[in-house]
Amino acid sequence: MRIAAPIEIGPLDADAQQAVRDLAAAAESHDGVAPLSEQPLLHLGTDAEWITHVVAHTTAGSTIGYVQVDRSGETASAELVIHPEHRRNGHGRMLLKTAERDATLPSRSGEPGQHGKHLRVWAHGDLEPAREFARAAGLRPVRELLFLARPTAAAAPASPATPELPAAPAGYRLRTFRPGADDDAWLLVNARAFATHPEQGRMTLDDLRARQAEEWFDPEGFFLLVPEGATEPAAFLWTKTEPGQPDGARDGEIYVVGVDPAHQGKGLGRLMTDVGLAHLARTGATRAVLYVEGDNTPARATYERAGFTPAAVHVQYARP
Ligand SMILES: CC(C)(COP(=O)(O)OP(=O)(O)OC[C@H]1O[C@@H](n2cnc3c(N)ncnc32)[C@H](O)[C@@H]1OP(=O)(O)O)[C@@H](O)C(=O)NCCC(=O)NCCS
């Protein structure tokens, strides 16, 4: 007999947030892929109209499942995880149903961030259980996010330990990001460069500040290419290296590369990618990694020419 787990819907206090982090860590060590991505982890403590947290417990009170529904975009987005020791008991199905109800309920105010939206669910790593689970729930893949990787110069013993950063082209200046002073100008260029991207293009000052407060944030790894005489950057390259990785096999992420549409088609994306690769090698990363939309053919071609190959795929599912 299956026993329904008690669920709790609402904001998470500090202990509940830690229990979700522990649950995600248990799933990651079992599955080999983190079940929750950066955005929902950053929002574990968020209590706002557009977000819903649902936690499933055992009757003894330990956290065995979690789903976060984010209704701030055009469609609602959910990330869902069930503890490896509690799978195939219907908890995933129950949390998915709760998340779908939360997302699709008719909007009360009609404001953005409210309900009445289609739900999309992320499956990180495209694992077989998630595929079967989605199929059983009547969901279909609607979006693919590729995780690409390539060795950096630091992985090749013959290359110099401190590769030079590529020079800025004539008429541009390459400099690092100044937190606070560059925030507004960067948000404008980011919104223009990612106007059609469902998450990146909607980044707000609060989102930027949340990243600046993270342990990994390093303005020395965040580059702006600014036209001479201008204040707004034409292109930017932001790297991210998770702290606590062992030396010897260290990943460094090309976190975001953006080129203002007014400056596209001049090779600035490739140049900034090379800046990122040189910076990551200088900081000792042996592998450069990045995420790109599966249907972003121009970006995929740029990265493939720069030596990146697919290392994993993340899939978003939705009801047809
Ligand atoms: C995917 C996941 C959420 C499923 O949670 P769960 O509690 O085990 O799922 P349920 O017990 O509710 O399964 C519902 C149905 O999905 C299908 N299913 C789930 N896991 C399956 C598996 N490993 N193999 C085959 N079918 C599976 C079955 O049809 C199942 O019904 P049944 O048990 O009556 O046959 C869980 O494996 C998980 O946390 N994975 C890592 C995170 C992740 O991938 N999240 C994205 C989900 S889209």
The ligand as an ORCA input file, in Angstrom:
! r2SCAN-3c Opt
* xyz 0 1
  C      11.874     11.879    -11.643
  C      11.504     11.796    -10.171
  C      11.020     13.173     -9.699
  C      10.360     10.771     -9.999
  O       9.906     10.783     -8.655
  P       9.129      9.509     -8.047
  O       8.538      9.889     -6.736
  O      10.043      8.332     -8.038
  O       7.985      9.276     -9.135
  P       6.574      8.527     -8.908
  O       6.727      7.429     -7.905
  O       5.515      9.519     -8.626
  O       6.379      7.892    -10.355
  C       5.225      8.137    -11.178
  C       5.363      7.299    -12.448
  O       6.507      7.737    -13.206
  C       7.134      6.600    -13.843
  N       8.493      6.439    -13.292
  C       9.060      7.144    -12.278
  N      10.336      6.732    -12.092
  C      10.568      5.744    -12.965
  C      11.694      4.900    -13.247
  N      12.839      5.012    -12.543
  N      11.600      4.002    -14.254
  C      10.454      3.871    -14.950
  N       9.341      4.623    -14.729
  C       9.405      5.553    -13.747
  C       6.274      5.409    -13.496
  O       5.286      5.278    -14.506
  C       5.648      5.849    -12.177
  O       4.428      5.191    -11.905
  P       4.467      3.706    -11.228
  O       5.466      3.748    -10.097
  O       3.061      3.501    -10.777
  O       4.913      2.776    -12.316
  C      12.698     11.313     -9.298
  O      13.278     10.170     -9.919
  C      13.788     12.355     -9.125
  O      13.777     13.115     -8.145
  N      14.767     12.413    -10.053
  C      15.850     13.414    -10.023
  C      15.308     14.811    -10.304
  C      14.611     14.919    -11.652
  O      15.003     14.324    -12.636
  N      13.576     15.777    -11.698
  C      12.871     16.090    -12.935
  C      11.570     15.393    -13.081
  S      10.826     15.777    -14.675
*
